[in-house]
């Protein structure tokens, strides 16, 4: 159950972060070549953050 909640939260969170990143790229008129690098970097970092969040919640629920 915990995994399902975290996965659902993660998908929604990643979607929102990508929407904000896209808005930033459009506002700052960042070239298309740099946008792919920006999206990749942000998505990797957010994924690492969400995995750490899951591990933290998982271990906290065990005790």
C-alpha positions in Angstrom: 0.0 0.0 0.0 2.8 2.4 0.9 4.5 1.7 -2.4 1.4 2.5 -4.3 0.9 5.8 -2.6 4.5 6.8 -3.1 4.4 5.8 -6.8 1.2 7.8 -7.3 2.7 10.8 -5.5 5.9 10.5 -7.5 4.2 10.5 -10.9 2.2 13.5 -10.0 5.2 15.3 -8.6 7.3 14.5 -11.7 4.6 15.7 -14.0 4.3 19.0 -12.1 8.1 19.6 -12.0 8.2 18.9 -15.8 5.4 21.4 -16.4 7.3 24.1 -14.3 10.5 23.3 -16.2 8.8 23.7 -19.5 7.3 27.0 -18.5 10.8 28.2 -17.3 12.3 27.1 -20.6 9.7 29.0 -22.6 9.9 32.1 -20.5 13.7 32.3 -20.7 13.7 31.2 -24.4 16.2 28.4 -23.9 17.3 26.7 -27.1 15.9 23.2 -27.8 19.3 21.5 -27.5 19.8 22.8 -24.0 16.2 22.0 -23.0 16.7 18.2 -23.4 19.8 18.4 -21.1 17.9 20.5 -18.6 14.9 18.1 -18.5 17.2 15.0 -18.2 19.2 16.6 -15.3 16.1 17.7 -13.4 14.3 14.4 -14.0 17.3 12.3 -12.8 17.8 14.5 -9.7 14.0 14.4 -8.8 14.0 10.6 -9.3 16.9 10.3 -6.9 15.1 12.5 -4.4 11.9 10.5 -4.6 13.8 7.2 -4.2 15.4 8.6 -1.0 12.0 9.8 0.1 10.6 6.3 -0.3 13.5 4.7 1.6 13.1 7.2 4.4 9.3 6.6 4.7 9.8 2.8 4.3 12.3 2.6 7.2 10.4 5.0 9.4 7.3 2.8 9.0 9.2 -0.3 10.1 9.9 1.1 13.6 
